[in-house]
Amino acid sequence: MTPTTLGALLALLPLALMLQSPGGTQRGGRTPEPSEPALHRLSHYLLAHYQKGTRPVRDWRTTTTVAIDLMVYAILSVDEKNQVLTTYIWYRQHWTDEFLRWDPARFDNLTQISLPMESIWVPDILINEFVDVGKSPHVPYVYVSHHGEVQNLKPIQAMTTCSLDIYNFPFDVQNCSLTFTSWLHHIRDINLSLWRQPELVKFDQSVFMNQGEWELLYVLSHSQEFSVKSSDSYAEMKFYVVIRRRPLFYTVSLLLPSIFLMVMDIVGFYLPPNSGERVSFKITLLLGYSVFLIIVSDTLPATAVGTPLIGIYFVVCMALLVISLTETILIVRLVHKQDLQPHVPEWVKHLLLERAPVLLCIRDREKFSQSRTQSSDISRQAENNDSTAKLTPYGCEDPRECGAVGGTRPALTFASRAEGSAALQGVLRETTAIRQFLEKREEFRDVAREWLQVGYVLDVLLFRAYLVAVLAYSITLGTLWSVWRDV
């Protein structure tokens, strides 16, 4: 080494020491840049040569198993007319990606990273019952662990079709299914399993909003295979969401007003049957019930499949009100316009005045038989009076007999009494006419009394039918309530 070269090296030695010192500066006065973060290095390491278009397995014979979990967050709406259920669920799934594995020691002990969902392969798991996309929020990231497990967590607003049975409305329980399956891959490529145990999924209500009209009972899970026309089999996971309607609102707004109106109609039977106020009272009830049905028509579920039991209940109540009004009009018709009424037929007397009081346990049934006896006695008495009215003032039925008797008397006596006999005949005729008029009026009153008794029996019969109908409805609703409580 020449002296010139040695001198040059000694001159550069302080500069080299300054560059190696911690407080040294680079050229241009800038501090040295720190090393690249572990998240950046790991993301670049995983996605640099990643192929998201193919299933992430090294051997194509390996099946990708996707584990699914479901938690119901809220029941948004139940559309009975269109048979659509709208739910808000928390959906979770995870699978193993063989190309997303790394050694945590090389990346600052990093064991988990979030990656964009658009950058990796994601299984095509859909819900078969979907009828609308809904307004589900978009979650752009997934979690990836160092051994290749990918977790996809997202909320879904699911608008799905469901076969809704509204016969027991408002005490109905609905069972709707959510079927998750791969739309393209058969079971040899993608298989489905349950993330948690079925018992944990069934009664999990930790996130459910329990303040709406519907109450979540449980969620059943079931996995199975299916095939279409003997083609390849597909795996599917079914979740059965069982919900129950809270009937308090409908009981207060629908059932109680109807029950109150029916009770008032039953109370109306205690008004006198021949009172005109009873007719106006029942007409007012019928009009009020009609307005009530118009108001509640929008509340009842409308479907083309069947009619709910409460709709049948309203129709029967309306029919009972109409029958009650018709019965009241009939009784008023029987009481008034007495001159135009015929006698009660014998078969009607036999059924309603003899048999019906016994069957209905009417306490005053003895009066019915007495009235019939009195009517027959009055008829016989009228016949006797008619025969008596034909007698002459001398008590003879034949004037010739009277003449024969009077012939023995002196002619002077007969002549003196001739004028008195003529006056007596006039008084007798007037008395007979008055008697016949009173008997005719009494006969009309007897006929009216018989028809009133028939109307009274019919009134009691319909009143008992009302009580039986109301009791049957009460038992029916009580049974439905018990079934609703025991589900």
C-alpha positions in Angstrom: 0.0 0.0 0.0 1.4 3.3 -1.0 1.5 6.3 1.3 -1.0 8.2 -0.8 -3.7 5.4 -0.5 -3.1 5.1 3.3 -3.6 8.8 3.7 -6.9 8.7 1.8 -8.2 5.9 4.0 -7.3 7.8 7.2 -9.1 10.8 5.9 -12.4 8.8 5.3 -12.3 7.1 8.6 -14.0 9.9 10.7 -16.8 10.1 8.1 -17.5 6.4 8.3 -17.6 6.5 12.1 -20.1 9.4 11.9 -22.4 7.5 9.6 -22.5 4.4 11.8 -23.2 6.4 15.0 -27.0 6.5 16.2 -27.1 10.3 16.0 -25.7 10.4 12.5 -27.6 11.8 9.6 -28.0 10.5 6.0 -27.2 12.4 3.0 -29.5 15.4 2.6 -30.1 15.7 6.4 -33.0 12.9 6.5 -33.3 10.3 9.3 -33.3 6.7 8.2 -36.9 5.2 7.5 -38.0 2.5 10.0 -38.7 -1.1 8.8 -42.1 -1.9 7.1 -45.0 -2.7 9.6 -45.8 -6.4 10.1 -49.4 -6.0 8.9 -48.2 -4.6 5.6 -45.6 -7.3 5.2 -48.1 -10.0 6.0 -50.8 -8.7 3.7 -48.2 -8.4 0.9 -47.0 -11.9 1.7 -50.5 -13.4 1.6 -52.0 -11.6 -1.4 -49.0 -11.2 -3.7 -49.5 -14.4 -5.6 -53.1 -15.3 -4.4 -55.6 -16.6 -6.9 -59.1 -15.8 -5.7 -60.8 -17.3 -8.7 -60.2 -20.9 -7.7 -61.1 -22.9 -4.6 -58.3 -22.6 -2.0 -57.1 -26.2 -1.8 -53.8 -27.7 -2.9 -55.5 -31.0 -3.8 -58.6 -30.6 -5.9 -60.0 -33.8 -4.2 -60.1 -32.0 -0.8 -63.6 -30.8 0.2 -63.9 -27.3 1.6 -66.1 -27.4 4.7 -68.0 -24.2 5.6 -69.3 -24.0 9.1 -72.4 -21.8 9.5 -74.0 -20.1 12.5 -77.1 -17.9 12.8 -78.5 -15.6 15.5 -81.8 -13.8 15.1 -81.6 -10.1 16.0 -85.2 -8.9 15.2 -88.4 -9.8 13.5 -89.1 -6.7 11.3 -92.4 -7.6 9.6 -94.7 -10.5 8.8 -96.7 -9.9 5.6 -99.6 -12.4 5.7 -101.0 -11.4 2.3 -97.8 -11.9 0.3 -96.5 -14.7 2.6 -93.2 -12.8 3.3 -91.2 -12.8 6.5 -88.6 -10.0 7.1 -85.9 -10.8 9.7 -82.6 -9.2 10.7 -80.0 -11.9 11.5 -76.4 -12.1 12.4 -74.7 -14.5 10.1 -71.4 -16.2 10.7 -69.4 -18.6 8.6 -65.8 -19.9 8.5 -63.7 -22.2 6.3 -60.1 -23.1 5.9 -58.0 -21.5 3.1 -54.8 -23.5 2.6 -53.1 -20.5 0.8 -53.6 -18.1 3.7 -51.2 -19.6 6.3 -48.0 -18.1 7.8 -45.5 -18.4 10.6 -46.3 -15.8 13.3 -42.7 -15.7 14.4 -41.7 -14.1 11.0 -44.3 -11.4 11.4 -43.9 -10.0 14.9 -46.0 -12.8 16.4 -49.1 -11.7 14.4 -51.7 -14.5 14.5 -54.8 -12.8 12.9 -55.3 -10.2 10.2 -58.3 -8.6 8.4 -58.3 -8.8 4.6 -60.6 -7.3 2.0 -63.3 -9.8 1.0 -62.8 -8.9 -2.6 -59.2 -10.1 -2.5 -59.8 -13.7 -1.4 -62.0 -16.6 -2.3 -65.5 -16.6 -0.6 -68.0 -19.5 -0.9 -71.2 -18.8 -2.8 -73.6 -19.5 0.1 -77.1 -18.1 -0.4 -80.6 -18.4 1.2 -83.0 -20.3 -1.0 -86.1 -18.5 0.3 -84.8 -15.1 -0.7 -87.4 -12.9 -2.4 -85.7 -9.5 -2.1 -82.1 -8.4 -1.5 -83.2 -6.1 1.4 -81.1 -3.4 2.9 -78.2 -5.4 4.4 -75.1 -3.3 5.4 -72.0 -4.2 3.5 -69.0 -5.5 5.5 -65.9 -5.4 3.3 -63.5 -7.4 5.5 -63.0 -10.9 6.8 -60.7 -12.2 9.6 -57.9 -14.7 8.7 -55.9 -16.6 11.3 -52.4 -17.9 10.9 -53.5 -21.5 10.3 -55.7 -20.5 7.4 -59.2 -20.2 9.1 -61.3 -17.5 7.5 -64.2 -16.0 9.4 -66.9 -14.0 7.6 -69.2 -12.1 10.0 -72.0 -10.0 8.6 -75.6 -8.9 9.4 -78.3 -9.7 6.9 -81.8 -8.3 6.4 -83.5 -11.4 5.0 -86.8 -11.0 3.1 -87.8 -14.6 2.7 -91.0 -16.5 1.6 -92.8 -18.4 4.3 -96.0 -20.4 4.5 -97.9 -18.5 7.1 -100.9 -20.2 8.8 -103.3 -17.5 10.2 -106.1 -19.8 11.3 -105.4 -19.2 15.0 -104.9 -15.4 14.6 -104.1 -13.7 16.9 -102.9 -16.7 18.8 -100.8 -18.1 15.9 -97.3 -19.6 15.9 -95.3 -19.4 12.7 -92.5 -21.7 11.6 -90.4 -20.2 8.8 -87.2 -21.8 7.4 -83.9 -20.3 6.2 -82.1 -22.7 3.9 -78.4 -21.9 3.3 -76.7 -23.8 0.4 -74.1 -23.4 -2.3 -75.8 -22.3 -5.5 -73.1 -23.8 -7.7 -70.7 -26.2 -5.9 -71.9 -29.7 -5.2 -71.2 -31.5 -2.0 -67.8 -32.9 -3.2 -66.5 -29.4 -3.4 -68.3 -27.5 -0.6 -69.9 -29.2 2.4 -71.8 -27.4 5.1 -71.8 -27.9 8.9 -73.0 -26.2 12.0 -70.6 -23.9 13.8 -72.1 -24.4 17.3 -74.0 -27.2 18.9 -77.7 -27.4 18.0 -78.8 -26.9 21.6 -76.8 -23.7 21.8 -78.4 -22.4 18.6 -81.9 -23.4 19.6 -82.4 -21.2 22.7 -79.9 -18.5 21.9 -81.8 -15.2 22.4 -78.8 -13.1 23.5 -79.1 -10.5 20.7 -82.8 -10.8 20.0 -84.8 -7.5 20.3 -87.8 -8.8 22.4 -90.0 -5.7 22.4 -92.0 -6.1 19.1 -95.2 -7.9 18.1 -93.5 -11.2 17.7 -91.7 -13.4 20.2 -88.9 -15.7 19.3 -89.5 -19.2 20.7 -86.5 -21.2 19.4 -84.4 -21.8 16.3 -84.0 -25.4 15.1 -81.1 -26.4 12.8 -80.8 -29.4 10.4 -78.3 -30.3 7.7 -79.1 -32.5 4.8 -78.3 -33.4 1.2 -80.5 -32.9 -1.8 -80.3 -33.4 -5.6 -82.2 -32.2 -8.5 -83.3 -34.8 -11.1 -80.7 -37.3 -10.1 -77.9 -34.9 -10.6 -75.0 -34.2 -8.2 -75.9 -33.7 -4.6 -75.8 -30.4 -2.8 -75.3 -29.7 0.9 -77.8 -27.4 2.7 -78.3 -26.2 6.2 -81.8 -25.4 7.3 -82.7 -23.1 10.2 -86.3 -23.2 11.4 -87.2 -19.9 13.0 -90.3 -20.4 15.3 -92.0 -17.2 16.4 -95.2 -16.5 18.3 -97.5 -13.4 18.0 -98.2 -11.5 21.2 -102.1 -11.3 21.2 -102.6 -8.6 23.9 -103.1 -5.8 21.4 -105.6 -7.7 19.3 -107.4 -9.1 22.3 -108.0 -5.5 23.6 -108.8 -4.0 20.2 -110.8 -6.8 18.5 -112.1 -9.4 20.9 -113.2 -7.3 23.9 -115.3 -4.8 21.9 -117.1 -7.6 20.2 -117.7 -9.4 23.5 -119.1 -6.2 25.0 -121.5 -5.7 22.1 -122.7 -9.3 22.4 -123.2 -9.0 26.1 -125.3 -5.9 25.6 -127.4 -7.8 23.0 -127.9 -10.5 25.6 -128.9 -8.0 28.2 -131.4 -6.6 25.7 -133.4 -9.8 26.0 -134.5 -8.7 29.4 -136.4 -5.8 27.9 -140.2 -6.6 27.6 -140.8 -8.6 24.3 -143.7 -6.4 23.3 -141.7 -3.1 23.9 -140.9 -1.1 20.8 -137.7 0.2 22.5 -136.2 -3.3 22.2 -136.3 -3.1 18.4 -134.6 0.3 18.3 -132.0 -1.0 20.9 -131.1 -4.0 18.8 -131.0 -2.0 15.6 -128.5 0.4 17.2 -126.4 -2.6 18.3 -126.4 -4.0 14.8 -125.3 -0.6 13.3 -122.6 -0.3 15.9 -121.3 -3.8 15.2 -121.2 -3.0 11.4 -119.1 0.1 12.0 -116.9 -1.9 14.3 -116.2 -4.5 11.5 -115.4 -1.8 9.0 -112.9 -0.3 11.4 -111.2 -3.6 12.2 -111.1 -4.9 8.6 -107.7 -3.4 8.0 -106.3 -5.1 11.2 -107.3 -8.6 10.2 -104.7 -10.5 8.0 -105.8 -10.9 4.4 -104.9 -14.1 2.6 -106.3 -16.1 -0.2 -105.5 -19.4 1.5 -107.9 -19.4 4.4 -110.0 -17.3 6.8 -108.8 -16.9 10.4 -111.0 -18.2 13.1 -111.6 -14.7 14.5 -113.1 -13.7 11.1 -115.6 -16.6 11.4 -116.3 -15.5 15.0 -117.2 -11.9 13.8 -119.4 -13.3 11.0 -121.3 -15.5 13.5 -121.7 -12.7 15.9 -123.2 -10.5 13.2 -125.5 -13.4 12.2 -126.7 -13.7 15.8 -127.4 -10.0 16.0 -129.5 -10.2 12.8 -131.4 -13.3 14.2 -132.0 -11.4 17.4 -133.4 -8.4 15.6 -135.6 -10.7 13.5 -136.9 -12.4 16.5 -137.8 -9.1 18.2 -139.6 -7.9 15.0 -141.6 -11.2 15.0 -142.6 -10.8 18.6 -143.7 -7.2 18.0 -145.7 -8.4 15.0 -147.4 -11.1 17.1 -148.4 -8.6 19.8 -149.8 -5.8 17.6 -152.5 -5.9 14.9 -154.6 -8.4 16.9 -157.6 -8.3 14.7 -155.7 -9.8 11.8 -154.2 -12.7 13.7 -155.5 -16.3 13.2 -155.6 -18.8 16.0 -152.3 -20.5 16.9 -152.1 -23.8 15.0 -152.3 -26.9 17.1 -148.8 -28.2 16.2 -147.4 -24.9 17.3 -149.2 -25.1 20.6 -148.0 -28.7 21.0 -144.3 -27.9 20.3 -143.9 -24.5 21.8 -146.5 -24.4 24.6 -146.2 -28.0 25.8 -142.9 -29.6 24.8 -140.6 -26.5 24.7 -141.4 -25.3 28.2 -140.5 -28.7 29.6 -137.2 -28.8 27.6 -136.3 -25.2 28.5 -137.3 -25.6 32.1 -139.6 -22.6 32.1 -141.1 -22.1 35.5 -144.4 -20.7 34.2 -145.2 -23.5 31.9 -148.4 -24.3 34.0 -149.8 -21.0 32.8 -149.6 -22.2 29.2 -151.7 -25.2 29.9 -154.1 -23.1 32.0 -154.5 -20.6 29.2 -155.3 -23.4 26.7 -158.0 -24.7 29.1 -159.4 -21.3 29.6 -159.6 -20.7 25.9 -161.5 -23.9 25.3 -163.8 -23.1 28.2 -164.5 -19.6 26.8 -165.3 -21.1 23.4 -167.8 -23.6 25.0 -169.3 -20.8 27.0 -169.7 -18.6 24.0 -171.6 -21.4 22.2 -173.9 -21.9 25.2 -174.5 -18.1 25.4 -175.4 -18.1 21.7 -178.0 -20.8 22.3 -179.3 -19.0 25.3 -179.6 -15.7 23.3 -182.0 -17.4 21.0 -184.5 -17.9 23.8 -187.6 -15.6 24.0 -188.5 -13.5 27.1 -190.7 -16.4 28.2 -187.9 -18.9 28.1 -189.2 -20.7 25.0 -187.1 -21.6 22.1 -190.1 -21.8 19.7 -192.5 -18.9 19.5 -195.4 -21.3 18.8 -194.8 -22.9 22.2 -195.0 -19.5 23.8 -198.2 -18.9 21.9 -199.7 -22.2 23.2 -198.9 -21.3 26.7 -200.2 -17.7 26.4 -203.4 -18.9 24.9 -204.6 -20.2 28.2 -204.2 -16.8 29.8 -206.8 -14.1 29.4 -206.5 -12.1 26.2 -206.7 -8.9 28.2 -203.6 -9.7 30.1 -201.7 -10.5 26.9 -202.8 -7.3 25.3 -201.7 -5.2 28.3 -198.3 -6.7 28.3 -197.7 -6.5 24.5 -196.1 -3.1 24.7 -193.9 -4.2 27.6 -192.8 -7.3 25.6 -191.7 -5.2 22.6 -189.5 -3.0 24.8 -188.1 -6.0 26.6 -187.2 -7.6 23.2 -185.3 -4.4 22.2 -183.3 -4.4 25.5 -182.6 -8.1 25.0 -181.3 -7.6 21.5 -179.0 -4.8 22.7 -177.7 -6.8 25.6 -177.0 -9.8 23.3 -175.1 -7.5 20.9 -173.0 -6.1 23.7 -172.3 -9.6 25.1 -171.3 -10.9 21.6 -168.9 -7.9 21.2 -167.3 -8.5 24.6 -167.0 -12.2 23.8 -165.4 -11.4 20.5 -163.0 -9.0 22.1 -162.1 -11.5 24.7 -161.5 -14.1 22.0 -159.1 -11.7 20.2 -157.4 -11.1 23.5 -157.0 -14.9 24.0 -155.6 -15.3 20.5 -153.1 -12.4 21.2 -152.2 -13.9 24.5 -151.5 -17.3 22.9 -149.3 -15.6 20.3 -147.5 -13.7 23.0 -146.9 -16.9 24.9 -145.5 -18.4 21.7 -143.2 -15.3 21.3 -142.2 -15.6 24.9 -141.1 -19.2 24.4 -139.2 -18.3 21.2 -137.6 -15.4 23.1 -136.4 -17.8 25.8 -135.3 -20.3 23.2 -133.2 -17.8 21.4 -131.8 -16.4 24.6 -130.6 -19.9 25.6 -129.1 -20.3 22.1 -127.2 -17.0 22.6 -125.9 -18.2 25.9 -124.7 -21.5 24.4 -123.1 -19.7 21.5 -121.2 -17.3 23.7 -120.2 -20.2 26.0 -118.9 -22.1 22.9 -116.9 -19.1 21.7 -115.5 -18.6 25.2 -114.4 -22.2 25.4 -112.9 -22.0 21.9 -110.9 -18.9 22.7 -109.9 -20.3 26.0 -108.6 -23.5 24.4 -106.6 -21.5 21.8 -105.2 -19.4 24.6 -104.2 -22.5 26.5 -102.6 -24.0 23.4 -100.7 -20.7 22.8 -99.4 -20.7 26.3 -98.3 -24.4 26.1 -96.3 -24.1 22.9 
